Amino acid sequence: MVKRIDITEKAKSLIDDLRAEHGELMFHQSGGCCDGSQPMCFTDGEFMVGDSDVKLGEIHGCPFYMSRDQFEYWKHTHLTLDVVKGRGSSFSLEIPLGFRFIIRSRVFTEEELKSLG
């Protein structure tokens, strides 16, 4: 089965650290510019999702949501959550640790698109 989103081992490790400190987590990626377009990690339930959000799946036990407008641009791409050193200017839980989550993307193949349904 083809998934819309995957995760790197480095990102899993950071999620484990964050989960140990904050409890269950969730991700949301908006369609904003600059840091607003990066995936943001919250304590599960801290960010209120609604009808304007699409759940892409679960990554390492965390639900991952994207704003519907952003999803329309990215619906033909496979996403991978990764992490890099650096400090963003968002409210994401990893920022004080000197890291930031990022998305790496590639276009789905024709076969993968058919498998998505």
NORZI-V648351 format. One line per field, one symbol per residue. burial: I if it has 16 or more other ideal C-beta (glycine too) atoms within 10 Angstrom, else O. A space follows every 50 residues. Layout:
burial = ???
This chain:
burial = OOOIIOIOOOIOOIIOOIIOOOOOIIIIIIIOOOOOOIIIIIOOOOIOOO OOIIOIOOIIOIIIIIIOOIIOOIOOOIIOIIIOOOOIOIOIIIIOOOII IIIOOOOIOOOOOOOOO
